[in-house]
Amino acid sequence: MADVQIQQTPDAGSSGSGAWVWGLIVLILLGVIAWFVFGGGLHRTTTAKVDINVPGAVSPPAPSSSGGTAGGSVPPATSSPTKKP
């Protein structure tokens, strides 16, 4: 049998067509990352002012400065139960 050799030469316009697509994708990704890092995409600043004004709301009275317990009244201490043998 005879040996068959097939040689194909690439078209001049199609060589490297995938390279410029990958280059474009890399540039877009670098731009997005730079925007997040330097352009303020990672930190959020807001100028919103929240003002809660409920009509008819009354604040509780201020505590007296005479001292006392921190949580109100405390019941007297009881002895711990003993175990019977």
BELRAFEN-V304402 format. One record per residue. N is the residue number from 1. SS is DSSP state (H for helix, E for strand, L for the rest). NEAR is the number of other C-alpha atoms within 12 Angstrom. Layout:
# BELRAFEN-V304402
((N & SS & NEAR) (N & SS & NEAR))
This chain:
# BELRAFEN-V304402
((1 & L & 3) (2 & L & 4) (3 & L & 5) (4 & L & 6) (5 & L & 6) (6 & L & 6) (7 & L & 6) (8 & L & 6) (9 & L & 9) (10 & L & 10) (11 & L & 9) (12 & L & 8) (13 & L & 9) (14 & L & 11) (15 & L & 11) (16 & L & 13) (17 & H & 14) (18 & H & 12) (19 & H & 12) (20 & H & 13) (21 & H & 12) (22 & H & 13) (23 & H & 14) (24 & H & 14) (25 & H & 14) (26 & H & 14) (27 & H & 14) (28 & H & 14) (29 & H & 14) (30 & H & 15) (31 & H & 16) (32 & H & 17) (33 & H & 16) (34 & H & 15) (35 & H & 15) (36 & H & 15) (37 & H & 14) (38 & H & 13) (39 & L & 13) (40 & L & 14) (41 & L & 14) (42 & L & 13) (43 & L & 11) (44 & L & 11) (45 & L & 8) (46 & L & 8) (47 & L & 6) (48 & L & 7) (49 & L & 6) (50 & L & 7) (51 & L & 6) (52 & L & 7) (53 & L & 8) (54 & L & 8) (55 & L & 7) (56 & L & 6) (57 & L & 8) (58 & L & 9) (59 & L & 9) (60 & L & 6) (61 & L & 6) (62 & L & 8) (63 & L & 13) (64 & L & 9) (65 & L & 8) (66 & L & 8) (67 & L & 9) (68 & L & 11) (69 & L & 12) (70 & L & 11) (71 & L & 9) (72 & L & 9) (73 & L & 8) (74 & L & 10) (75 & L & 8) (76 & L & 6) (77 & L & 6) (78 & L & 8) (79 & L & 6) (80 & L & 6) (81 & L & 6) (82 & L & 7) (83 & L & 5) (84 & L & 4) (85 & L & 3))
